[in-house]
Amino acid sequence: MKNSTRLLLSLSLLVSSLAPLNAQETSAAMPGPPKVLVINREFLKPGKSGAAHRKTESAFVNAMAAAKWPTRYFAANSLSGAPRSLFFIGYESFAAWEKDNLATDQNATLAAALDHAAVVDGDLLSAYDVSAYALREDLSLRQTVDIPHMRYFEISRFVVRPGHMKEFEELAKLYVSNYEKSVPDAHWATFESMYGADNGGVFLVINPMKSMTEIDQGFAQSKQFMAAMGEDGMKKLETLSAACLASAQSNLFAFSPSMSYPADEWIKADPTFWKPKPTAMAKKAEPKPAQ
């Protein structure tokens, strides 16, 4: 996006496309987003998504489950943009990520199973990469969300112009402070890219959603925010956006339980979604005896 007004509108809408969360639906004990977020991206060849990909991914899930591996992950498939699957793995620190990698390598059975699964899965992929992000709590709002009952992520990617990080942080904090006051139910988590292909001045803003009806509701919330900011405040946002943003893009992803290795707490919270019962095969009708 080259037009600063379009950038401003994009930022305003992406952080507001959230339905109100009933206080009873969010557990006080629910942990917030991880300090370190590792995202594996798999880009699919044409015609290789859907059932074919779910089948190959089941080998990874089965390998982790057989090893009773403590590190969990969950998957989401793209609803917009290029066909791709994202796999989210959270850690408390980069040291914890290192510990997990070393332990996996030292478990010969698990490592071999994962290698074999990767070879089979690789036939479906056109590209693959891994990126690591650090949580920016100062640029996030009401991060503690009942993720096990969510179904979608809206992920917005912002690229900051070199030398304009200060303006971007000022812009993001304006959104945080004013949405906090004008839209009580707004929430999002912001991550800064540390390693990977998307690196250096790249930020992800992740909005969890229960339903895509929340996108429609977000337009009304955006108007609330703009009214609260006032004309002068909106002009300031537009000026900062034009100065610091090189690009902004948002995409939708749907959670995929069959491609995930979720935490036990998630399964307990919503077993129908995260661990659905196998569909019973219809019994074959027995042939009628000859008359």
DAGI-V901716 format. One record per pair of residues at least 4 apart in sequence whose ideal C-beta (glycine too) atoms are under 8 Angstrom apart, sorted by the first residue. I is the first residue (numbers start at 1). GAP is how many residues later the second one is. Records with the same first field share a line. If there is no record, write none. Layout:
I: GAP / GAP
This chain:
1: 5 / 6 / 9 / 244 / 246 / 247
3: 4
4: 4 / 234 / 235 / 237 / 238 / 241
5: 4 / 233
6: 4
7: 4 / 234 / 235 / 238 / 241
8: 4 / 226 / 229 / 230 / 233
9: 4
10: 4 / 146 / 238 / 240
11: 4 / 145 / 147 / 160 / 164 / 226 / 230 / 234 / 237
12: 4 / 163 / 210 / 213 / 214 / 225
13: 4 / 205 / 206 / 209 / 237
14: 140 / 142 / 191 / 193 / 234 / 236
15: 126 / 160 / 164 / 171 / 173 / 190 / 192
16: 163 / 167 / 170 / 202 / 203 / 205 / 206 / 209
17: 137 / 190 / 192 / 197 / 198 / 200 / 201 / 202 / 204
18: 167 / 168 / 169 / 170 / 189 / 191 / 196 / 199 / 200 / 203
19: 166 / 190 / 191 / 192 / 194 / 195 / 198
20: 164 / 165 / 197
21: 4 / 5 / 124 / 125 / 164 / 166
22: 4
25: 121 / 124
26: 4 / 118 / 119 / 120
27: 119
30: 114 / 115 / 116 / 117
31: 113
32: 111 / 112 / 157
33: 4 / 57 / 102 / 107 / 110 / 156 / 158 / 173
34: 56 / 57 / 58 / 101
35: 56 / 57 / 58 / 99 / 100
36: 54 / 55 / 56 / 57 / 58 / 60 / 61 / 96 / 97 / 98 / 99
37: 51 / 52 / 53 / 54 / 95 / 96 / 97 / 98 / 154
38: 50 / 51 / 52 / 53 / 59 / 92 / 93 / 94 / 95
39: 47 / 48 / 49 / 50 / 91 / 92 / 93 / 94 / 157
40: 46 / 47 / 49 / 88 / 89 / 90
41: 43 / 44 / 45 / 46 / 86 / 87 / 88 / 89 / 90
42: 11 / 42 / 43 / 44 / 45 / 79 / 83 / 85 / 86
43: 39 / 40 / 41 / 82 / 83 / 84 / 85
44: 4 / 5 / 9 / 39 / 40 / 41 / 80 / 81 / 82
45: 79 / 80 / 81
46: 37
48: 4 / 5 / 35 / 76 / 77
49: 4 / 28 / 34 / 36
50: 4
51: 4
52: 4 / 72
53: 4 / 32 / 68 / 71 / 206
54: 4 / 202 / 204 / 205
56: 61 / 64 / 65 / 67 / 68
57: 4 / 18 / 28 / 64 / 201 / 202
58: 4 / 200 / 201
59: 4 / 54 / 57 / 58 / 61 / 62
60: 4 / 54 / 57 / 61 / 201
61: 4 / 197 / 198 / 199 / 200
62: 4 / 51
63: 4 / 47 / 50 / 51 / 54
64: 5 / 7 / 46 / 197
65: 4 / 196
66: 44 / 47
67: 40 / 42 / 43 / 46
69: 35 / 41 / 192
71: 18 / 29
72: 17 / 189 / 190 / 191 / 194
73: 14 / 15 / 16 / 187 / 188
74: 13 / 14 / 181 / 182 / 183 / 186 / 187 / 188 / 192
75: 10 / 11 / 12 / 13 / 180 / 181 / 184 / 185
76: 9 / 10 / 12 / 76 / 77 / 177 / 178 / 179 / 180
77: 7 / 8 / 9 / 176 / 177 / 179 / 182
78: 4 / 5 / 6 / 7 / 8 / 173 / 174 / 175
79: 73 / 172 / 173 / 174 / 175
80: 171 / 172
81: 170
85: 171 / 174
86: 69 / 167
87: 172
91: 5 / 6 / 9
92: 4
93: 4
94: 4 / 38
95: 4
96: 4
97: 4 / 35
98: 4
99: 4
100: 4
101: 4
102: 4
103: 4
104: 6 / 7 / 10
105: 6
106: 5
107: 4
108: 4
109: 4
110: 4
111: 4
112: 4
113: 4
114: 4
115: 4
116: 4
117: 4
118: 4
119: 4
121: 4
122: 6
129: 67 / 68
130: 66
131: 62 / 64 / 65 / 66 / 67 / 68
132: 61 / 62 / 63 / 64
133: 58 / 59 / 60 / 61 / 71
134: 57 / 58 / 60
135: 5 / 54 / 55 / 56
136: 4 / 54 / 55 / 56 / 67
137: 6
138: 31 / 35 / 38
139: 30 / 33 / 34 / 37 / 51 / 64
140: 36 / 48 / 49 / 50
141: 34 / 35 / 38 / 39 / 45 / 46 / 47
142: 38 / 44 / 45 / 46
143: 44 / 45 / 46
145: 5 / 42 / 63
146: 4 / 123
147: 61 / 119
148: 114 / 117 / 118 / 121 / 122 / 125 / 126
149: 61 / 120 / 121
150: 58 / 59 / 60 / 105
151: 58 / 59 / 60 / 103 / 104 / 122
152: 56 / 57 / 58 / 59 / 60 / 100 / 101 / 102 / 103
153: 53 / 54 / 55 / 56 / 99 / 100 / 102
154: 52 / 53 / 55 / 61 / 96 / 97 / 98 / 99
155: 49 / 50 / 51 / 52 / 95 / 96 / 97 / 98
156: 48 / 49 / 50 / 51 / 92 / 93 / 94 / 95
157: 41 / 45 / 46 / 47 / 90 / 91 / 92 / 93 / 94
158: 10 / 44 / 45 / 46 / 47 / 87 / 89 / 90
159: 42 / 43 / 86 / 87 / 88 / 89
160: 4 / 5 / 8 / 41 / 42 / 43 / 84 / 85 / 86
161: 40 / 82 / 83 / 84 / 85
162: 39
164: 4 / 79 / 80
165: 4 / 36 / 79
166: 4
167: 4 / 73 / 76 / 77
168: 4 / 35 / 72 / 76 / 77
169: 4
170: 4 / 70
171: 4 / 66 / 69 / 70 / 73 / 74
172: 4 / 18 / 31
173: 4
174: 4 / 59 / 62 / 63 / 66
175: 4 / 62
176: 4
177: 4
178: 4 / 47 / 50 / 51 / 55
179: 4 / 7 / 46
180: 6
181: 47
182: 42 / 43 / 45 / 46 / 47
183: 38 / 41 / 42
186: 35
187: 20 / 21
188: 17 / 18 / 19
189: 16 / 17
190: 13 / 14 / 15 / 16
191: 12 / 13 / 15
192: 10 / 11
193: 5 / 6 / 7 / 8 / 9 / 10 / 11
194: 5
195: 4
198: 4
201: 45
209: 5 / 6
210: 4
212: 4 / 40
213: 4
214: 4
215: 4
217: 4
218: 4
219: 4
220: 4
221: 4
222: 4
223: 4
224: 4
225: 4
226: 8
228: 5
229: 4 / 5 / 8
230: 4
231: 4
232: 4
233: 4
234: 4
235: 4
236: 4
237: 4
238: 4
239: 4
240: 4
241: 4
255: 5
256: 4
257: 5 / 16 / 17 / 18 / 19
260: 14
262: 4 / 5 / 12 / 13
263: 4
264: 4
265: 4
266: 4 / 8
267: 4 / 7 / 8
269: 5
270: 4
271: 4 / 5
272: 4
